[in-house]
Amino acid sequence: MAINFDRAASVDFAAMDKALVRRSGASEPGRAVIDARIEHLSSTLAEDLAVAAARSLTDDERVVIQQIRELVARWNDLWMGRAEPSAPDELDQLAAQIMGRFEMLAELAVRHSFVERRKVVTAIGNFRYWSVAVLAAALALSAIITFFPVRRIIRPLRGAAAVADRIAEGELNTPIPPGGRDETGLLLRSMSVMQQSVRDIGRARAGAAPLGAESPGRGDR
């Protein structure tokens, strides 16, 4: 934005200077038209410089813009007859100085914009780096969070399932690991109670078997 308005202001003054050259050979009505044209360009130039100053990135650009304003004000005073020239060619000297300041302003603006562009590119690169780092950290945290439930829940459940399978196959003396205070521990304790109940039922049946065998003998008597 600053560079664009700097160039627009430069074009405005170049048009003002050319119009002033045409004015010296114009008729009286033509001079009035040229005067109005120069005044309009001068107003546009002031507006463009104001925007350029607001959009400038550094103080050195604003210093050059202020110098241009002062030189243009002197140029306007001379061609309008509000001031006496210090030299016959002062208007030409002022025009050359003003265009030189515009060139300096453009050079500063381009240089500073390049520096700012490099800063933006570096910031984007750092953002990408930190995005990848944050994503990697999130994945690592997810893996850790997943690891602990697997370690605390899935493995004990697998062990409990293996014990239940062995008990179902008839291995009633299969040791059941002690459980903690969580749901898995509650399941293991329930399995222990179930195992003990199955043992008690088995012992009760084993003790009742001889009594059942004696019943026919008594009936035969």
GUZA-386120 format. One record per residue (C-alpha): x, y, z; residue number from 1; residue in one letter. Coordinates in steps of 0.25 Angstrom, whole numbers. Layout:
<nodes>
NODE; X; Y; Z; NUM; A
...
</nodes>
This chain:
<nodes>
NODE; 0; 0; 0; 1; M
NODE; 11; 10; 4; 2; A
NODE; 19; 7; -9; 3; I
NODE; 6; 9; -18; 4; N
NODE; 3; 22; -12; 5; F
NODE; 17; 27; -13; 6; D
NODE; 17; 24; -27; 7; R
NODE; 3; 31; -29; 8; A
NODE; 9; 43; -22; 9; A
NODE; 21; 43; -31; 10; S
NODE; 12; 42; -43; 11; V
NODE; 4; 54; -38; 12; D
NODE; 16; 63; -37; 13; F
NODE; 21; 59; -50; 14; A
NODE; 8; 63; -56; 15; A
NODE; 8; 76; -49; 16; M
NODE; 22; 79; -54; 17; D
NODE; 18; 76; -68; 18; K
NODE; 6; 85; -67; 19; A
NODE; 14; 96; -62; 20; L
NODE; 23; 95; -74; 21; V
NODE; 11; 96; -83; 22; R
NODE; 6; 108; -75; 23; R
NODE; 17; 117; -80; 24; S
NODE; 13; 116; -94; 25; G
NODE; -2; 115; -92; 26; A
NODE; -12; 127; -94; 27; S
NODE; -19; 134; -83; 28; E
NODE; -32; 124; -83; 29; P
NODE; -22; 112; -85; 30; G
NODE; -14; 117; -72; 31; R
NODE; -27; 117; -64; 32; A
NODE; -30; 103; -68; 33; V
NODE; -16; 98; -65; 34; I
NODE; -16; 106; -52; 35; D
NODE; -28; 98; -48; 36; A
NODE; -22; 85; -52; 37; R
NODE; -9; 88; -44; 38; I
NODE; -17; 91; -32; 39; E
NODE; -25; 78; -33; 40; H
NODE; -13; 70; -35; 41; L
NODE; -6; 77; -23; 42; S
NODE; -18; 73; -14; 43; S
NODE; -18; 59; -19; 44; T
NODE; -3; 58; -17; 45; L
NODE; -5; 63; -2; 46; A
NODE; -15; 52; 0; 47; E
NODE; -6; 41; -6; 48; D
NODE; 5; 45; 3; 49; L
NODE; -4; 45; 15; 50; A
NODE; -8; 30; 12; 51; V
NODE; 7; 27; 9; 52; A
NODE; 11; 33; 22; 53; A
NODE; 0; 25; 29; 54; A
NODE; 4; 12; 22; 55; R
NODE; 19; 14; 24; 56; S
NODE; 27; 3; 32; 57; L
NODE; 38; 12; 37; 58; T
NODE; 41; 26; 42; 59; D
NODE; 52; 29; 31; 60; D
NODE; 41; 27; 21; 61; E
NODE; 32; 37; 28; 62; R
NODE; 44; 47; 29; 63; V
NODE; 46; 46; 14; 64; V
NODE; 31; 48; 12; 65; I
NODE; 31; 61; 21; 66; Q
NODE; 43; 66; 13; 67; Q
NODE; 35; 64; 0; 68; I
NODE; 23; 72; 6; 69; R
NODE; 32; 84; 9; 70; E
NODE; 38; 84; -5; 71; L
NODE; 25; 83; -12; 72; V
NODE; 19; 94; -3; 73; A
NODE; 31; 103; -7; 74; R
NODE; 29; 99; -21; 75; W
NODE; 14; 103; -21; 76; N
NODE; 18; 116; -14; 77; D
NODE; 27; 119; -25; 78; L
NODE; 19; 116; -37; 79; W
NODE; 7; 123; -31; 80; M
NODE; 15; 136; -28; 81; G
NODE; 13; 135; -13; 82; R
NODE; 28; 135; -11; 83; A
NODE; 41; 140; -18; 84; E
NODE; 50; 130; -24; 85; P
NODE; 64; 130; -18; 86; S
NODE; 70; 127; -32; 87; A
NODE; 64; 128; -46; 88; P
NODE; 64; 113; -48; 89; D
NODE; 59; 110; -34; 90; E
NODE; 46; 103; -39; 91; L
NODE; 54; 94; -47; 92; D
NODE; 63; 91; -36; 93; Q
NODE; 52; 88; -27; 94; L
NODE; 45; 79; -37; 95; A
NODE; 58; 71; -38; 96; A
NODE; 60; 70; -23; 97; Q
NODE; 45; 65; -21; 98; I
NODE; 47; 54; -32; 99; M
NODE; 60; 50; -25; 100; G
NODE; 53; 49; -11; 101; R
NODE; 42; 41; -18; 102; F
NODE; 53; 31; -23; 103; E
NODE; 59; 30; -9; 104; M
NODE; 45; 28; -3; 105; L
NODE; 42; 17; -13; 106; A
NODE; 56; 10; -10; 107; E
NODE; 53; 11; 5; 108; L
NODE; 39; 5; 3; 109; A
NODE; 44; -6; -6; 110; V
NODE; 55; -10; 4; 111; R
NODE; 47; -9; 16; 112; H
NODE; 36; -18; 9; 113; S
NODE; 46; -28; 6; 114; F
NODE; 51; -29; 20; 115; V
NODE; 36; -30; 25; 116; E
NODE; 34; -41; 15; 117; R
NODE; 45; -49; 20; 118; R
NODE; 40; -47; 34; 119; K
NODE; 26; -52; 29; 120; V
NODE; 33; -64; 22; 121; V
NODE; 41; -68; 34; 122; T
NODE; 29; -66; 43; 123; A
NODE; 21; -76; 34; 124; I
NODE; 32; -86; 34; 125; G
NODE; 33; -85; 50; 126; N
NODE; 18; -87; 50; 127; F
NODE; 19; -99; 42; 128; R
NODE; 30; -105; 50; 129; Y
NODE; 22; -102; 63; 130; W
NODE; 10; -108; 57; 131; S
NODE; 17; -121; 54; 132; V
NODE; 24; -121; 68; 133; A
NODE; 10; -119; 74; 134; V
NODE; 4; -130; 66; 135; L
NODE; 15; -140; 69; 136; A
NODE; 13; -136; 84; 137; A
NODE; -2; -139; 83; 138; A
NODE; 1; -152; 77; 139; L
NODE; 11; -156; 87; 140; A
NODE; 1; -152; 98; 141; L
NODE; -10; -160; 92; 142; S
NODE; -1; -172; 91; 143; A
NODE; 3; -170; 106; 144; I
NODE; -12; -168; 110; 145; I
NODE; -15; -181; 102; 146; T
NODE; -4; -189; 108; 147; F
NODE; -8; -188; 122; 148; F
NODE; -23; -193; 120; 149; P
NODE; -17; -204; 112; 150; V
NODE; -7; -207; 123; 151; R
NODE; -18; -206; 135; 152; R
NODE; -30; -211; 128; 153; I
NODE; -28; -219; 116; 154; I
NODE; -17; -228; 121; 155; R
NODE; -24; -232; 134; 156; P
NODE; -37; -235; 126; 157; L
NODE; -29; -244; 117; 158; R
NODE; -23; -251; 129; 159; G
NODE; -37; -252; 135; 160; A
NODE; -42; -258; 122; 161; A
NODE; -31; -268; 122; 162; A
NODE; -34; -272; 136; 163; V
NODE; -49; -273; 133; 164; A
NODE; -46; -282; 121; 165; D
NODE; -37; -291; 130; 166; R
NODE; -48; -292; 140; 167; I
NODE; -59; -295; 130; 168; A
NODE; -50; -307; 125; 169; E
NODE; -50; -313; 139; 170; G
NODE; -37; -307; 145; 171; E
NODE; -44; -303; 158; 172; L
NODE; -31; -300; 165; 173; N
NODE; -26; -290; 155; 174; T
NODE; -21; -278; 163; 175; P
NODE; -28; -265; 161; 176; I
NODE; -19; -253; 162; 177; P
NODE; -23; -243; 172; 178; P
NODE; -30; -230; 167; 179; G
NODE; -29; -216; 170; 180; G
NODE; -40; -206; 174; 181; R
NODE; -45; -204; 160; 182; D
NODE; -56; -211; 152; 183; E
NODE; -46; -222; 148; 184; T
NODE; -42; -225; 162; 185; G
NODE; -57; -226; 165; 186; L
NODE; -58; -236; 154; 187; L
NODE; -47; -244; 159; 188; L
NODE; -52; -245; 173; 189; R
NODE; -66; -249; 167; 190; S
NODE; -58; -260; 160; 191; M
NODE; -52; -264; 173; 192; S
NODE; -65; -265; 180; 193; V
NODE; -71; -273; 168; 194; M
NODE; -58; -283; 168; 195; Q
NODE; -60; -285; 183; 196; Q
NODE; -75; -288; 181; 197; S
NODE; -72; -298; 170; 198; V
NODE; -62; -305; 179; 199; R
NODE; -72; -305; 190; 200; D
NODE; -83; -311; 181; 201; I
NODE; -73; -321; 176; 202; G
NODE; -69; -325; 190; 203; R
NODE; -83; -327; 194; 204; A
NODE; -86; -336; 182; 205; R
NODE; -74; -344; 185; 206; A
NODE; -78; -346; 200; 207; G
NODE; -93; -349; 196; 208; A
NODE; -89; -360; 186; 209; A
NODE; -87; -372; 196; 210; P
NODE; -100; -369; 202; 211; L
NODE; -107; -371; 189; 212; G
NODE; -100; -384; 187; 213; A
NODE; -105; -390; 200; 214; E
NODE; -119; -387; 197; 215; S
NODE; -122; -399; 188; 216; P
NODE; -115; -408; 199; 217; G
NODE; -125; -404; 209; 218; R
NODE; -137; -406; 200; 219; G
NODE; -132; -420; 197; 220; D
NODE; -132; -424; 211; 221; R
</nodes>
